[in-house]
Amino acid sequence: MAALANAARDRADPGAGTSGGRVGGLLLIAAGPILAMLAALALVAVTGLSQRGSVPEALEPWIFGYFIGRYPLFAFALVYGLGHLARAAAEPGPASVPRRVLFGLAGAAALLAAGLYPTFGGLILRGAFATGGMAFLTHQPLWLAFGLGAAVGALLFGGVLGLFAVAANRPLRPRLRRIGFGALAFLALWFGAILIGLAGDLGVGPWPRRAMRPEEAALAAGLLIAAALPHTALATLRRHRRGV
């Protein structure tokens, strides 16, 4: 009966079903990077991936080490970044298909290099840690040192995302409004970096030293959603503002 009622409603208003499907599709596209990040987290939790398991030698630099033990959720932030670049390259825009593919792939490679080379953390976490460490050594309050380090990490991470999103599928002419959106995007990523940096203190657990427990995975999922949601919402708003 419900299906017949929906069909009758669609005949009475042909655009209703299409509009609802379009809105659902837009929401799914907007949430794509977050869903990809959560899928990676679920895969890690289900498979029990950790340092205690048998890890291929080629993966050891990204499973072992100081930075992955201190900032484990950064691994999933990289997945979010890749999803954001894919969404930016695929969404409607002025770019040709070769430009989208070229700069989308180049952006993914640049993000992975900045986040994983020479080992996990790459330039992004090393730059953030060095900034926070130097601030603390110069007798700045711990909260300020942590905030400065998170800001540098967000700036490096967001710089790669912003540069290659523009190169892949944005108008190349500068606009004041786009600069404003860029500043807001940095603030959103800064907030996310602070949450990711506090994950251990908030109880995510010692992964990857051991497998992630279900309650830790649930907490990690909540933190990742909270960290990514402001940036995702801002990116969605930008897409609905023509010419930004």
C-alpha positions in Angstrom: 0.0 0.0 0.0 2.8 2.4 0.8 4.4 1.8 -2.6 1.1 2.5 -4.3 0.7 5.7 -2.3 4.2 6.8 -3.3 3.5 6.0 -6.9 0.3 8.0 -6.8 2.1 10.9 -5.2 4.8 10.9 -7.8 2.2 10.9 -10.6 0.5 13.9 -9.0 3.9 15.6 -8.5 6.4 14.2 -11.0 9.3 16.3 -9.5 8.7 15.1 -5.9 10.4 11.7 -6.2 13.1 13.1 -8.4 13.8 15.9 -6.0 13.9 13.6 -3.0 16.3 11.3 -4.8 18.4 14.2 -5.8 18.6 15.5 -2.3 19.5 12.0 -1.0 22.2 11.7 -3.7 23.7 15.1 -2.8 23.8 14.2 0.9 25.5 10.9 0.1 28.1 12.7 -2.0 28.6 15.3 0.7 29.2 12.6 3.3 31.4 10.5 1.0 34.7 11.4 2.6 33.4 10.8 6.1 31.9 7.4 5.1 35.2 6.4 3.5 37.0 7.3 6.7 34.6 5.3 8.8 34.8 2.3 6.4 38.6 2.3 6.9 38.1 2.5 10.7 35.6 -0.4 10.6 38.0 -2.5 8.5 40.8 -1.9 11.0 38.6 -2.9 13.9 37.1 -6.0 12.2 40.4 -7.3 11.0 42.3 -6.6 14.2 45.1 -5.0 12.4 47.9 -4.1 14.9 51.5 -4.3 15.7 51.0 -7.7 17.3 49.9 -9.3 14.1 52.0 -10.3 11.1 52.6 -7.1 9.2 54.2 -7.2 5.7 57.7 -5.6 5.8 56.7 -3.0 3.3 54.0 -1.7 5.7 56.1 -1.6 8.8 57.2 2.1 8.5 53.5 3.0 8.6 52.4 0.6 11.3 55.3 1.1 13.8 56.8 4.3 15.0 56.3 7.2 17.4 53.8 9.2 15.5 51.2 6.5 14.8 51.3 5.6 18.5 50.7 9.2 19.5 48.3 10.3 16.8 46.7 7.1 15.5 43.5 8.8 14.1 45.7 10.7 11.6 45.7 7.5 9.5 41.9 7.9 9.0 42.3 11.7 8.5 44.4 10.8 5.4 41.5 8.7 4.1 39.2 11.6 4.6 41.6 13.9 2.7 41.7 11.4 -0.2 37.9 11.3 -0.2 37.7 15.1 -0.2 40.0 15.3 -3.2 38.0 12.7 -5.1 34.8 14.5 -4.4 36.2 17.8 -5.5 37.5 16.3 -8.8 34.2 14.6 -9.5 31.7 17.3 -8.6 30.2 19.7 -11.2 32.7 22.4 -12.2 34.6 24.1 -15.0 37.4 21.7 -15.4 37.9 19.2 -18.3 38.1 15.5 -17.6 41.9 15.3 -18.2 42.4 18.2 -15.7 40.3 16.5 -13.1 42.1 13.2 -13.4 45.6 14.7 -13.6 45.3 17.0 -10.6 43.1 14.7 -8.6 45.7 11.9 -8.8 48.5 14.4 -8.2 46.7 15.7 -5.1 46.3 12.2 -3.8 50.0 11.5 -4.3 51.0 14.8 -2.7 48.8 14.1 0.3 50.1 10.6 0.9 53.7 11.9 0.5 53.1 14.7 3.0 51.4 12.4 5.4 53.5 9.2 5.1 57.0 10.0 3.9 59.5 9.0 5.1 57.4 7.2 7.7 53.9 7.6 9.2 53.2 11.3 9.9 55.3 12.6 7.1 55.9 16.4 7.0 52.4 17.1 8.4 52.8 15.5 11.8 56.5 16.3 12.0 55.9 20.0 11.3 53.1 20.1 13.9 55.1 18.2 16.5 58.2 20.4 16.0 56.2 23.6 16.2 54.4 22.5 19.4 57.6 21.2 20.9 59.6 24.3 20.2 56.8 26.5 21.7 56.7 24.4 24.8 60.5 24.5 25.1 60.3 28.3 25.0 58.1 28.2 28.1 54.8 28.7 26.4 51.8 27.1 28.2 51.1 23.6 27.2 47.7 24.4 25.7 49.2 27.1 23.5 52.0 24.9 22.3 49.4 22.2 21.5 47.2 24.7 19.7 50.1 26.0 17.6 51.2 22.5 16.7 47.6 21.6 15.6 47.4 24.8 13.6 50.6 23.9 11.6 49.3 20.4 11.0 46.0 21.8 9.8 47.7 24.4 7.6 49.9 21.7 5.9 47.0 19.2 5.5 44.6 21.9 4.3 47.1 23.5 2.0 47.5 20.3 0.0 43.7 19.8 -0.1 43.0 23.3 -1.1 45.7 23.6 -3.7 44.8 20.5 -5.6 41.0 21.0 -5.3 41.5 24.3 -7.0 43.8 22.8 -9.6 41.5 19.9 -10.3 38.1 21.5 -10.6 37.8 25.2 -9.5 37.9 28.5 -11.4 41.5 29.7 -11.4 40.7 33.4 -11.0 41.1 34.6 -7.5 38.1 36.0 -5.6 37.8 37.5 -2.2 34.9 35.2 -1.3 37.1 32.1 -2.0 39.8 33.5 0.3 37.2 33.8 3.1 36.1 30.2 2.5 39.7 29.1 2.6 40.2 30.8 6.0 37.0 29.1 7.3 38.2 25.8 6.0 41.5 26.2 7.9 39.6 26.9 11.1 37.5 23.8 10.5 40.6 21.7 10.0 42.3 23.2 13.0 39.4 22.1 15.1 39.6 18.7 13.6 43.4 18.5 14.3 42.8 19.4 17.9 40.3 16.5 18.4 42.6 14.1 16.6 45.5 15.2 18.8 43.5 14.6 21.9 42.2 11.2 20.9 44.6 9.3 23.2 43.7 11.5 26.2 40.0 11.0 25.4 40.3 7.2 25.6 40.7 5.9 22.1 43.3 3.4 23.4 46.7 2.2 22.5 46.0 1.1 18.9 48.1 0.1 16.9 50.1 -1.5 19.8 47.2 -3.9 20.1 43.9 -4.5 18.2 41.2 -1.8 18.5 38.4 -2.9 20.8 34.8 -2.3 19.9 34.3 0.5 22.4 37.5 2.2 21.3 36.4 2.0 17.7 33.0 3.5 18.6 34.7 6.4 20.4 37.1 6.8 17.5 34.2 7.0 15.0 32.5 9.7 17.1 35.7 11.7 17.3 36.4 11.4 13.6 32.9 12.5 12.7 33.1 15.5 15.0 36.5 16.4 13.6 35.5 16.2 10.0 31.9 17.5 10.1 32.7 21.2 10.2 35.0 20.9 7.1 32.5 18.7 5.3 29.6 21.1 6.0 31.7 24.0 4.8 32.7 22.2 1.6 29.0 21.4 1.0 28.0 25.0 1.5 30.7 26.2 -0.9 29.4 23.9 -3.6 26.0 25.5 -3.4 27.4 29.0 -3.7 28.0 29.5 -7.4 31.3 31.0 -8.4 33.1 30.3 -5.0 
